[in-house]
Amino acid sequence: MQVSVALSDVEAMMLASLRANASEVSRKTAGAREAAQYHLSAGGQRIRANIALHAGLSAGLNAADATIIAAAVELLHNASLVHDDIQDRDELRRGQQAVWSRFGVNTAICTGDLFISAAYATLCRLDNARVLAPMILLMHERVSMAVDGQCADLQESAAIFSDTKKAIAHYQQIAVAKSGALLSLPLELVLLASGQPDYLPQARSAAEAFAIGYQIADDLQDVQSDGRAGTAAVGYNIVSVFKATGTTALSMEKARTLGLEKIDLAIALSGRLPFSIGARLGDYARQLRDVVDGYKSEEQIGGNE
C-alpha cells in the first residue's frame, strides 16, 4: 500500500469519526461537526499522519491499524490548531477563515473538543484490544504534555530570565512539550502496537529534537516577516532570547546554529529506530534543515498546517 493512497483512507476515517452518532440537534444546526468538516476541508500536509502510516506499515502493522493510528494522531493535531487559532486570534488557517473567525469562539472550542473525543474513539477501532490500554494512556500523556507546553508558551516571556542559558533551556522545554508531544505520538503508538516498547525513548528523543528545530525555523521566519513589516517580534522567540547577548543578526546566526544542531540530531536518531519506522521523520528533518540553512519560509516543509 502506498502512503499517498492510504492518506485518502485517513481522511475518510477522520470524517466518519466526526459524523458518528450525530444527534438530531447537530443535524439541524451549524455546530461543531460542520465546523470540523470545514476545518479539514482546507487540507494540510498531514505530516503526523504520514509519519504514522509509514511507520506502521514498516513495522508490519496491517493497513487498517496503520490508518487508525494515523487518523487518531491527526485528529488530535487538528484539535490543537483550532484551539491555537482562538488563543492567538489568527483569523486565517490554510488560506481560509479559521474556525473561530467563521463560526464563533464558542463553536470553535466545541470543535476542538470534538476532534479530541473523535481521536480516542478512532483509536479504539484497533484489531488488537490488548494494546489499547497503554496506547490510550500514552495518548493522554502526550495531550497533557502539549497542553502544558501551550500554557507555558502563552504565559512565559524571554524577559523573565536574566540568565541566557536558562532562557534557552526553558525555550527548548516549551518547544518539546508544545510540539514534540504530538510529533512523537505517531511513532510511539506504532511501537506499542507492534510490540516494540523498548524503542519509545529513542522515538521521543528524535521527535523532540525535530520539534525544537521546527520551532526555531518558525521563529526565524517570524523575525524576517516582522522585519519586512516594520514590526517587532512578539513572544518567546528564540531570537529574542539570544538578543540579550548581541545584535539581531548575531542572534539569528546563533539561533540558526542551534536549530541545525537539533535537526541533525533528529536525523541521526530517527535513522536508528527499528524497521526504518523513523524514515519519514528523517525526510521531514532534512527538508527542515534546508529551511533553516537558507532562512526559507516554512511553507517549504509542509506549509501552514
C-alpha positions in Angstrom: 0.0 0.0 0.0 1.4 3.4 -1.0 1.2 6.1 1.6 -0.3 8.6 -0.9 -3.2 6.2 -1.4 -3.5 5.4 2.3 -3.9 9.2 3.1 -7.3 9.2 1.4 -8.3 6.4 3.8 -7.1 8.6 6.8 -9.2 11.5 5.5 -12.3 9.3 5.2 -11.8 7.8 8.7 -11.5 11.3 10.3 -14.6 12.5 8.6 -16.5 9.3 9.6 -15.5 9.6 13.2 -16.8 13.2 13.3 -20.1 12.2 11.9 -20.6 9.2 14.1 -23.7 9.2 16.3 -24.8 12.6 15.2 -27.8 13.8 17.2 -31.0 15.4 15.9 -29.7 18.7 17.2 -26.4 18.5 15.3 -28.3 17.7 12.0 -30.4 20.9 12.3 -27.7 23.4 13.4 -24.3 24.6 12.1 -22.4 23.2 15.1 -19.1 21.6 15.9 -19.4 18.8 13.3 -20.0 21.2 10.4 -17.1 23.4 11.7 -14.8 20.3 12.0 -15.5 19.2 8.4 -15.0 22.8 7.2 -11.6 22.9 9.0 -10.5 19.6 7.5 -11.6 20.7 4.0 -8.8 23.2 3.9 -6.3 20.3 3.6 -2.8 20.4 5.0 0.3 18.2 4.6 -0.8 15.7 7.3 2.7 15.3 8.5 1.8 13.3 11.6 -0.4 11.0 9.5 2.4 10.4 7.0 4.8 9.6 9.8 2.3 7.2 11.3 1.4 5.5 8.1 5.0 4.9 7.0 6.0 3.8 10.5 3.0 1.4 10.9 3.5 -0.3 7.5 7.2 -0.5 8.0 6.7 -2.2 11.4 4.4 -4.8 9.9 1.0 -3.4 11.0 -1.9 -4.1 8.8 -3.1 -1.2 6.6 -6.3 -0.8 8.7 -4.4 -0.4 12.0 -1.8 2.0 10.5 -4.7 4.1 9.1 -6.4 4.1 12.5 -3.2 5.4 14.3 -2.7 8.0 11.6 -6.3 9.3 11.8 -6.1 9.4 15.6 -2.9 11.5 15.8 -4.1 13.8 13.0 -7.4 14.4 14.8 -5.5 15.4 17.9 -3.2 17.7 15.9 -6.2 19.5 14.3 -7.8 20.0 17.7 -4.7 21.9 18.8 -4.8 24.0 15.6 -8.4 25.0 16.2 -7.8 26.0 19.8 -4.4 27.7 18.9 -6.2 30.0 16.5 -8.6 31.1 19.2 -5.8 31.9 21.6 -3.6 33.6 19.0 -6.5 35.3 17.3 -5.3 34.1 14.0 -8.1 34.7 11.5 -6.8 32.5 8.7 -5.8 28.9 8.6 -4.6 27.2 5.5 -5.8 30.1 3.3 -9.4 30.2 4.6 -11.1 31.7 7.7 -10.1 30.0 10.9 -13.0 28.1 12.6 -13.4 30.7 15.4 -13.5 33.5 12.8 -16.2 31.8 10.7 -18.3 30.0 13.3 -17.5 32.0 16.5 -15.3 31.2 19.5 -17.9 29.0 21.3 -18.4 26.7 18.4 -14.6 26.6 17.8 -14.0 25.5 21.4 -16.6 22.7 20.9 -15.0 21.8 17.6 -11.6 21.2 19.1 -13.2 19.2 21.9 -15.0 17.0 19.2 -11.7 16.4 17.5 -10.1 15.2 20.7 -13.0 12.9 21.5 -13.0 11.5 18.0 -9.3 10.7 18.3 -9.9 8.4 21.2 -12.9 6.8 19.6 -10.9 6.2 16.4 -8.0 4.5 18.3 -10.4 2.1 19.9 -11.0 0.5 16.5 -7.7 -1.3 16.5 -7.7 -5.0 15.9 -5.6 -5.9 19.0 -7.5 -4.8 22.0 -4.7 -5.9 24.3 -2.6 -2.9 23.3 -5.3 -0.3 23.7 -4.8 0.4 27.4 -1.2 1.5 27.1 -1.9 3.3 23.8 -4.8 5.3 25.3 -2.7 6.1 28.4 0.2 7.3 26.2 -2.1 9.4 24.1 -3.5 11.1 27.2 0.0 11.8 28.5 1.1 13.4 25.2 -2.1 15.5 25.1 -1.4 16.7 28.6 2.1 17.5 27.7 1.1 19.5 24.7 -1.4 21.4 26.9 1.3 22.2 29.4 3.6 23.4 26.7 0.9 25.7 25.2 0.1 27.2 28.6 3.8 27.9 29.2 4.2 29.4 25.7 1.2 31.7 26.3 2.4 32.8 29.8 6.2 33.0 29.5 8.5 35.7 28.1 12.2 35.6 27.5 12.4 38.7 29.6 11.8 36.8 32.8 15.2 35.2 32.5 18.4 37.2 33.2 20.5 34.1 32.5 20.6 33.4 28.8 21.4 29.7 29.3 18.4 29.2 31.5 16.2 31.1 29.0 17.5 28.8 26.1 16.9 25.7 28.2 13.4 26.8 29.1 12.6 27.7 25.4 13.6 24.2 24.4 11.4 22.7 27.2 8.4 24.6 25.9 9.1 23.5 22.3 9.4 19.9 23.3 6.2 20.0 25.3 4.1 22.1 22.8 5.2 20.5 19.6 7.3 17.4 20.4 4.5 15.6 22.2 2.2 15.2 19.2 5.2 14.6 16.8 6.5 11.7 18.8 3.0 10.2 19.3 2.7 8.6 15.8 6.0 6.7 16.3 5.3 5.8 19.9 1.8 4.4 19.1 3.2 2.3 16.3 5.9 0.9 18.6 3.3 0.0 21.2 1.0 -1.6 18.6 3.9 -3.6 17.1 5.2 -4.8 20.4 8.4 -2.7 20.4 8.1 -0.6 23.6 11.8 -0.6 24.3 12.3 1.9 21.5 9.9 4.5 22.9 12.7 6.7 24.4 14.5 6.9 21.1 11.4 7.8 19.2 10.6 10.5 21.7 14.1 11.9 21.6 14.1 12.1 17.8 10.7 13.8 17.6 11.7 16.3 20.4 14.9 17.3 18.6 12.9 17.8 15.4 10.3 19.9 17.4 13.0 22.3 18.7 14.4 22.7 15.2 10.9 23.3 13.8 10.2 25.9 16.4 13.5 27.7 15.7 12.7 27.7 12.0 9.3 29.2 12.7 10.9 31.9 14.9 13.5 32.8 12.3 10.7 33.2 9.8 8.7 35.4 12.2 11.7 37.7 12.7 12.1 38.1 9.0 8.4 38.7 8.4 8.3 41.2 11.3 11.3 43.0 9.9 9.7 43.3 6.4 6.5 44.6 8.0 8.4 47.0 10.2 7.2 45.5 13.5 8.9 43.9 16.4 8.8 40.2 17.2 6.4 39.4 20.0 6.5 36.5 22.4 9.0 33.8 23.5 11.1 33.9 20.2 14.5 32.2 20.2 16.0 35.3 18.6 14.8 37.5 21.4 16.5 35.0 23.8 19.8 35.3 22.1 19.4 39.0 21.6 20.4 39.6 25.3 24.0 38.8 24.2 24.3 40.6 20.8 22.7 42.2 17.7 19.8 40.8 15.9 22.0 39.4 13.1 24.2 37.7 15.6 21.2 36.4 17.5 19.7 34.9 14.3 23.0 33.2 13.5 23.1 31.7 17.0 19.6 30.5 16.6 20.3 29.0 13.2 23.3 27.1 14.6 21.2 25.7 17.4 18.4 24.8 15.0 20.8 22.9 12.7 22.3 21.1 15.7 18.9 19.8 16.8 17.8 18.9 13.3 21.0 16.9 12.7 20.3 15.1 15.9 16.7 14.3 14.8 18.1 12.9 11.5 20.6 10.7 13.4 18.1 9.4 16.0 15.3 8.7 13.5 17.6 6.6 11.5 18.3 4.3 14.5 14.7 3.3 15.0 13.8 -0.4 14.1 12.4 -1.4 10.7 13.1 2.1 9.4 10.0 3.4 11.0 11.7 6.8 11.5 12.5 7.3 7.9 9.6 9.7 7.2 10.5 11.8 10.2 14.1 11.9 8.9 12.8 13.0 5.5 11.0 15.9 7.1 14.0 16.8 9.2 16.2 17.0 6.0 13.6 19.4 4.5 13.6 21.4 7.6 17.4 21.6 7.5 17.2 23.2 4.1 14.8 25.8 5.5 17.0 26.7 8.5 20.1 26.7 6.4 18.7 29.1 3.9 16.2 31.0 6.0 13.4 29.8 3.8 9.8 30.0 4.5 8.0 27.3 6.5 5.7 26.6 3.5 8.6 24.5 2.1 8.3 21.9 4.8 4.6 21.4 4.9 3.1 24.9 4.9 0.7 26.3 7.5 -0.6 23.2 9.0 
